[in-house]
Amino acid sequence: MTIDEIATALHITPSTAHKRLERAGIKPVSYKALYDPSVVEAIKVVDKGGRPPKAKPEPAKSPKK
């Protein structure tokens, strides 16, 4: 499958399909950028990445009397 065919199958743009393939570390099976049809399932859901959320601070404990 080409990147255009993968993008059509997933209803995404070709550049998004290419980026997902790069992030997943999937290499083409031939020189002309042909991919195995199983990559469609492999890149269907991809982690968005980015910075993890900050940890919430614990509430301050009141001093004992």
PyMOL commands that set and color helices and strands:
alter all, ss='L'
color gray80, all
select helices_A, chain A and resi 3-10+14-24+39-42
alter helices_A, ss='H'
color red, helices_A
deselect
rebuild
show_as cartoon
